Amino acid sequence: MFTATTEGVKVSVQTEFQPFYSNAKQQNYVFSYKIHIENESDQTVQLLSRHWHIIDGLGFHREVIGEGVIGVQPIIEPGEKHSYVSGCNLSTFIGKMYGIYIMERVVDGKRFEVKIPEFMMSPPYLSN
């Protein structure tokens, strides 16, 4: 698991290769990732947007910017957690992702960036 904490907001990521949806002959490798966002601060926060950097094994870099996560902009109370699962397609069997969430404190509207830790994506047979 990959983890980073920014201003009391802890982001943890778990990845999983999806062989059923992948096709090496077509250079399509599919990975899922589960994100846990835990509010360890004493302020209620809302996740407004995301900015991802996705880099494949050949160094090809793409960015994804958008509102919320999978269609929602969750409000996370102190001590609570929001989790979701999403996915990524790569043209190589290895790659990495990292990024930021833009969060807002509900009490005063202050916006801040929360680091999404860099995480690797690769099939489990590569580590054997």
Buried (B, 14 or more C-beta within 10 A) or exposed (E): EBEBBBBBBBBBBEBBBBEEEBEEEEEEBBBBBBBBBBBEBEBBBBBBBBBBBBBBBEEEEEEEEEEBBEEEBBBBEEEEBBEBEEEBBBEBBBBBBBBBBBBBBBEEEEEBBBBBBBBEBBBEEEEE
